[in-house]
């Protein structure tokens, strides 16, 4: 059975879509679309490995276009190959720094690998650029929690609650429960342990 913290975090991550928005159309020419559309046909038939193969074979001809990298990263993520997904997202960021939505997918991939510091940095970058993006506060809260930054996690949870997204209600509740449990554990650790009765100790020595 998975630890509670992992179960909660996975539910948060899997409840939110990877692909939040389309890549900027103005930067995608017909040659790139050819490879993208060919790969999509396989992806829609749940042949993700073939979709990845198509994009990989066309990568040099597309001059490693950011959109091809982004799409292949999404397919890698759907196969739970998060290391490969993160590599593609990272290169996409380098090649197209103005595509800010990529930070969501990159953060997701890093979180699924357990690198919550990088995930937090990615989610923060996205929120700095597009504070209205829905769902990201909750994702960041999950990563904050696993980094034991409970106060920051609770702040993000409150923002997520204000958004009133119906499909997030259960996840907010789970995260709040997890946050309370972690706070209680911290308090219990800080409480001084009961000292042994000196008189009893003396008798034991004698």
C-alpha positions in Angstrom: 0.0 0.0 0.0 1.3 3.4 -0.9 2.1 6.0 1.8 -0.7 8.5 2.3 1.4 11.4 1.0 2.2 9.6 -2.3 -1.5 8.6 -2.8 -2.6 12.2 -2.3 0.0 13.6 -4.6 -0.7 11.2 -7.4 -4.4 12.0 -7.2 -3.6 15.7 -7.5 -1.2 15.2 -10.4 -3.5 12.8 -12.3 -6.6 14.9 -11.9 -5.2 17.7 -14.0 -4.5 17.7 -17.7 -0.9 17.8 -19.0 -1.7 19.8 -22.1 -3.2 23.1 -20.9 -3.1 25.1 -24.2 -2.0 24.9 -27.8 1.5 25.8 -28.8 1.7 29.3 -30.5 0.4 28.6 -34.0 2.4 31.4 -35.6 5.6 29.5 -35.0 4.5 26.2 -36.5 4.9 25.7 -40.3 3.4 23.0 -42.5 6.4 20.7 -42.3 6.1 20.5 -38.6 2.4 19.9 -38.7 2.9 17.0 -41.1 4.9 15.1 -38.4 2.6 16.2 -35.6 -0.5 15.1 -37.4 1.0 11.7 -38.4 2.0 11.1 -34.7 -1.4 12.2 -33.5 -3.1 9.5 -35.6 -1.1 6.8 -33.7 -1.6 8.6 -30.3 -5.4 8.6 -30.9 -5.3 4.9 -31.4 -3.3 4.5 -28.2 -0.2 3.6 -30.1 2.0 6.0 -28.1 5.3 4.3 -28.8 4.6 4.6 -32.6 3.7 8.2 -32.2 7.0 8.8 -30.4 8.8 6.9 -33.1 7.2 9.1 -35.8 8.2 12.3 -34.1 11.7 11.0 -33.3 12.3 10.1 -37.0 11.1 13.6 -38.1 13.0 15.5 -35.4 16.0 16.3 -37.6 13.9 17.3 -40.6 11.9 19.6 -38.2 15.2 21.0 -36.9 14.1 19.8 -33.4 11.2 22.3 -33.5 9.9 23.1 -30.0 6.4 21.9 -30.8 7.7 18.5 -31.9 9.6 18.3 -28.6 6.6 19.3 -26.6 4.3 16.8 -28.3 6.8 14.0 -27.9 7.3 15.0 -24.2 3.5 14.7 -23.7 3.5 11.2 -25.2 6.5 10.2 -23.0 4.6 11.4 -20.0 1.5 9.5 -20.9 3.7 6.4 -20.9 5.1 7.4 -17.5 8.5 7.9 -19.0 9.0 11.0 -17.0 12.7 11.3 -17.4 12.5 11.4 -21.2 9.5 13.7 -21.0 11.4 16.2 -18.8 14.3 16.1 -21.2 12.0 17.1 -24.1 10.3 19.8 -22.1 13.6 21.2 -21.0 14.8 21.5 -24.6 11.5 23.0 -25.6 12.0 25.7 -23.0 15.4 26.4 -24.3 14.2 26.7 -27.9 11.0 28.6 -27.2 11.3 30.5 -23.9 8.1 32.5 -24.7 5.9 29.3 -24.5 5.2 29.7 -20.8 2.6 26.8 -20.6 5.5 24.3 -21.0 6.4 25.0 -17.3 3.2 23.2 -16.3 4.2 20.0 -18.1 7.8 20.3 -17.0 6.8 20.7 -13.4 4.5 17.7 -13.7 7.3 15.5 -15.1 9.7 16.6 -12.4 7.2 16.0 -9.6 6.4 12.5 -10.9 10.2 11.8 -10.6 10.2 13.0 -7.0 12.1 16.2 -7.8 9.7 18.5 -6.0 12.1 21.4 -5.7 12.3 21.7 -9.5 8.6 21.1 -9.8 7.9 24.0 -7.4 10.3 26.2 -9.4 8.5 25.3 -12.6 5.0 25.9 -11.2 6.1 29.2 -9.8 7.5 30.3 -13.1 4.2 29.6 -14.8 2.2 31.4 -12.1 4.5 34.4 -12.4 3.8 34.6 -16.1 0.1 33.5 -16.0 -1.3 33.8 -12.5 -4.8 32.9 -13.8 -3.7 29.4 -14.8 -6.1 27.0 -13.1 -5.0 24.0 -11.1 -1.3 24.9 -10.7 -1.7 26.2 -7.2 -2.9 22.8 -6.1 0.0 21.0 -7.9 2.4 23.3 -6.2 0.8 22.7 -2.9 1.3 19.0 -3.3 5.0 19.5 -4.0 5.3 22.0 -1.1 3.8 19.4 1.2 6.3 16.8 0.2 9.1 19.3 0.9 7.6 19.9 4.4 6.7 23.5 3.5 3.3 23.2 5.1 2.6 27.0 5.4 3.2 27.6 1.8 1.2 24.5 0.9 -1.8 25.8 2.9 -1.5 29.2 1.2 -1.8 27.5 -2.2 -4.6 25.3 -1.1 -6.6 28.4 0.0 -6.1 30.0 -3.4 -7.2 26.8 -5.1 -10.3 26.7 -2.9 -11.1 30.3 -3.9 -11.1 29.2 -7.5 -14.0 26.9 -6.7 -13.2 24.3 -9.3 -15.7 21.5 -8.6 -13.4 18.7 -9.8 -10.7 19.9 -7.3 -12.9 19.8 -4.2 -11.9 16.3 -3.1 -8.3 16.9 -3.8 -8.3 20.1 -1.7 -9.9 18.1 1.1 -7.2 15.4 0.8 -4.4 17.9 0.8 -5.9 19.7 3.8 -6.1 16.5 5.7 -2.5 15.6 4.8 -1.3 19.1 5.9 -3.1 18.8 9.3 -1.5 15.3 9.8 1.9 16.6 9.0 1.5 19.6 11.4 0.4 17.2 14.2 3.5 15.1 13.6 5.7 18.1 13.8 4.1 19.3 17.0 4.5 15.8 18.5 8.2 15.8 17.7 8.7 19.1 19.3 6.9 18.1 22.6 9.4 17.2 25.3 9.5 13.6 26.2 8.6 12.6 29.8 11.7 12.4 31.9 12.3 9.3 34.0 11.6 9.6 37.7 15.0 10.3 39.3 14.0 8.3 42.5 13.2 5.2 40.4 16.5 5.5 38.6 18.4 5.8 41.9 16.6 2.7 43.3 17.4 0.8 40.1 21.1 1.7 40.5 21.2 0.6 44.1 
